[in-house]
Amino acid sequence: MKKIFVICLFFIVLSCAKNFDKSNIVEVSPPPTAKVEGKHAIFISKENFDQINQIKSENCESWALKLNFEKPIKKSIENLVYKMFKNYEIVDQKLEKEEIEGNGFVSQISFYDFKGNSKFETIRNTGMYQISLDIKIEVSNSSKNITNDISSSMNWEKNIFLNCNLQNGAVKSGQKALENLIERIYETTYASIFQIKR
C-alpha cells in the first residue's frame, strides 16, 4: 500500500510540474520589403545582447522568468538583410570610409549596441510587465554617416489571482516588441540609405 501511495504521489507531482523554459522568444519573419539596389556591406556586431530585468514582485511566478533575445534578434536581422538587399556582403568588422569605397560598396550598414530592459511589478491586484528593446543602426559611405537609435516597447498586464504567469506574458509582449523592432529597423535603414545616396 505504501508503495502504491509513493507511485501515485510521484505522478501527481510530475503532472503538476511546469516547464518554465518551454516558451521563449523566436526569430521573426521580415515585413514586406522593397529590394535595395547596389552592393552593400553589412556588419552585425557579435557583442552579447545586454538584458536587464527589474523584478519588483514575486507574483505571477516571476522567479521563473527566462527570456533569450540573443539569437532571435540577430537571426531576425539576418533574415531582413537577405530579403532587403539584392547584393550584400557580411563583414566581420566595421570598415573605414576608404574601405567602403575601395571595395565597391554603396554603403555600410552596421547593427550594434543590442539592449533590452524589462520591469515587473504588482500594483494593487495587477501584475504589470514592460519590455523595451533597443539597437543602434549606422548607415555610412565614404562621405556621409547617419546613426539611428531604434527602440520598441510593449506592455503586459494580468490580475495576479487569474492564472497569472509572467513567463507566458513576457514571451507574448517580447515577441511583439521584436516584430515591431524589425519593422522599424527596415523603415529606418531604407530611409537612411536613400539619404546618403542623394
C-alpha positions as CSV (number, residue, x, y, z in Angstrom):
1,M,0.0,0.0,0.0
2,K,2.8,2.3,0.9
3,K,4.5,1.6,-2.5
4,I,1.3,2.5,-4.4
5,F,1.0,5.7,-2.5
6,V,4.6,6.7,-3.3
7,I,4.0,5.9,-7.0
8,C,0.7,7.9,-7.1
9,L,2.4,10.9,-5.3
10,F,5.2,10.8,-7.9
11,F,2.8,11.0,-10.8
12,I,0.8,13.8,-9.1
13,V,4.0,15.9,-8.6
14,L,5.1,15.1,-12.2
15,S,1.7,16.2,-13.6
16,C,1.8,19.5,-11.6
17,A,5.4,20.4,-12.5
18,K,5.6,23.2,-15.0
19,N,8.2,23.6,-17.8
20,F,9.0,27.3,-17.4
21,D,11.6,27.2,-20.2
22,K,9.1,25.8,-22.6
23,S,8.1,29.1,-24.3
24,N,10.7,31.6,-25.3
25,I,11.4,34.2,-28.0
26,V,11.9,33.1,-31.6
27,E,13.1,34.8,-34.7
28,V,10.6,36.8,-36.7
29,S,10.0,37.0,-40.4
30,P,10.8,40.3,-42.1
31,P,7.9,42.6,-43.2
32,P,7.2,43.1,-46.9
33,T,10.3,44.9,-48.3
34,A,11.5,46.8,-51.3
35,K,14.8,45.5,-52.7
36,V,17.7,47.9,-52.3
37,E,20.0,48.2,-55.4
38,G,23.8,48.2,-55.3
39,K,26.4,46.4,-53.3
40,H,26.3,46.9,-49.5
41,A,28.5,45.9,-46.6
42,I,26.6,44.5,-43.6
43,F,28.1,44.4,-40.1
44,I,26.2,42.7,-37.3
45,S,28.0,43.1,-34.0
46,K,28.9,39.9,-32.2
47,E,28.5,41.6,-28.8
48,N,26.1,39.9,-26.4
49,F,22.6,41.1,-26.0
50,D,22.5,43.1,-22.8
51,Q,19.3,42.2,-20.9
52,I,18.4,43.9,-17.7
53,N,15.4,42.6,-15.7
54,Q,14.0,44.6,-12.8
55,I,11.7,42.2,-10.9
56,K,10.0,44.0,-8.1
57,S,7.3,41.5,-7.3
58,E,7.2,37.7,-6.6
59,N,3.7,37.3,-8.0
60,C,2.9,35.5,-11.3
61,E,5.8,33.1,-10.8
62,S,8.2,35.9,-11.7
63,W,11.1,33.9,-10.3
64,A,10.9,31.6,-13.3
65,L,11.2,34.4,-15.9
66,K,13.8,33.5,-18.5
67,L,14.0,35.3,-21.9
68,N,16.7,35.0,-24.5
69,F,16.8,37.6,-27.3
70,E,20.4,36.9,-28.3
71,K,19.9,34.6,-31.2
72,P,16.3,35.6,-32.3
73,I,17.2,39.3,-32.7
74,K,20.3,38.7,-34.7
75,K,18.8,35.9,-36.8
76,S,15.8,38.2,-37.5
77,I,18.2,40.9,-38.7
78,E,19.9,38.4,-41.0
79,N,16.5,37.4,-42.4
80,L,15.7,41.1,-43.1
81,V,19.1,41.7,-44.8
82,Y,18.6,38.7,-47.0
83,K,15.1,39.9,-48.1
84,M,16.1,43.6,-48.3
85,F,19.3,43.6,-50.3
86,K,20.0,42.2,-53.8
87,N,23.7,42.3,-53.4
88,Y,25.4,42.4,-50.0
89,E,28.4,41.0,-48.1
90,I,28.5,40.4,-44.3
91,V,31.8,41.7,-42.9
92,D,33.4,40.8,-39.6
93,Q,34.2,44.4,-38.5
94,K,33.2,47.9,-39.4
95,L,35.0,49.2,-42.4
96,E,36.8,52.6,-42.6
97,K,35.4,55.1,-45.1
98,E,38.1,54.5,-47.6
99,E,37.5,50.7,-47.4
100,I,33.8,51.2,-48.1
101,E,34.5,53.0,-51.4
102,G,37.6,50.9,-52.2
103,N,35.7,47.6,-52.0
104,G,32.9,49.0,-54.3
105,F,30.2,49.2,-51.6
106,V,27.4,51.8,-52.0
107,S,27.1,51.8,-48.2
108,Q,27.9,50.0,-45.0
109,I,25.0,49.2,-42.6
110,S,26.1,48.4,-39.0
111,F,23.8,46.9,-36.4
112,Y,25.2,47.1,-32.8
113,D,24.6,48.1,-29.2
114,F,21.8,45.5,-28.6
115,K,20.0,46.1,-25.3
116,G,16.8,45.1,-23.5
117,N,15.2,46.4,-20.4
118,S,12.3,44.8,-18.6
119,K,10.4,45.6,-15.4
120,F,7.8,43.7,-13.5
121,E,5.8,44.9,-10.5
122,T,2.5,44.4,-8.8
123,I,0.1,47.4,-8.4
124,R,-2.9,46.5,-6.3
125,N,-4.0,43.2,-7.8
126,T,-2.4,43.6,-11.2
127,G,0.9,42.2,-12.4
128,M,2.4,44.8,-14.8
129,Y,5.3,43.9,-17.2
130,Q,7.1,46.3,-19.5
131,I,9.8,45.3,-22.1
132,S,11.9,47.6,-24.2
133,L,14.3,46.5,-27.0
134,D,17.0,48.9,-28.3
135,I,19.6,48.9,-31.1
136,K,21.8,51.3,-32.9
137,I,22.0,51.3,-36.7
138,E,24.7,53.2,-38.6
139,V,24.5,53.7,-42.3
140,S,27.6,55.2,-43.9
141,N,29.5,55.7,-47.1
142,S,32.8,57.4,-48.0
143,S,31.3,60.9,-47.3
144,K,28.2,60.6,-45.1
145,N,27.2,58.9,-41.8
146,I,23.8,58.5,-40.3
147,T,23.3,56.9,-36.9
148,N,19.8,55.9,-35.6
149,D,18.7,54.7,-32.1
150,I,15.8,52.3,-32.6
151,S,13.5,51.3,-29.8
152,S,10.4,49.1,-29.4
153,S,8.3,48.7,-26.3
154,M,5.4,46.6,-25.2
155,N,3.3,46.1,-22.0
156,W,1.5,43.2,-20.5
157,E,-0.9,43.1,-17.5
158,K,-2.7,40.4,-15.7
159,N,-4.7,40.0,-12.5
160,I,-2.5,38.1,-10.1
161,F,-5.3,35.9,-9.0
162,L,-6.3,34.8,-12.5
163,N,-3.7,32.2,-13.6
164,C,-1.1,34.9,-13.9
165,N,2.2,33.5,-15.4
166,L,4.9,36.1,-16.1
167,Q,6.9,33.9,-18.4
168,N,3.9,33.5,-20.8
169,G,3.1,37.2,-20.7
170,A,6.7,38.2,-21.1
171,V,7.1,36.0,-24.2
172,K,3.9,37.4,-25.8
173,S,5.0,41.0,-25.2
174,G,8.6,40.4,-26.0
175,Q,7.8,38.6,-29.3
176,K,5.6,41.6,-30.3
177,A,8.3,44.0,-29.4
178,L,10.8,42.1,-31.6
179,E,8.3,42.2,-34.5
180,N,7.9,45.9,-34.2
181,L,11.7,46.4,-33.8
182,I,12.4,44.6,-37.1
183,E,9.8,46.7,-38.9
184,R,11.4,49.9,-37.5
185,I,14.8,48.7,-38.5
186,Y,13.7,48.1,-42.0
187,E,12.0,51.5,-42.3
188,T,14.9,53.4,-40.8
189,T,17.6,51.6,-42.7
190,Y,15.8,52.1,-46.0
191,A,15.3,55.8,-45.4
192,S,18.9,56.3,-44.3
193,I,20.3,54.5,-47.4
194,F,18.1,56.8,-49.5
195,Q,19.5,59.9,-47.7
196,I,23.2,59.1,-48.1
197,K,22.8,58.2,-51.8
198,R,21.3,61.7,-52.5
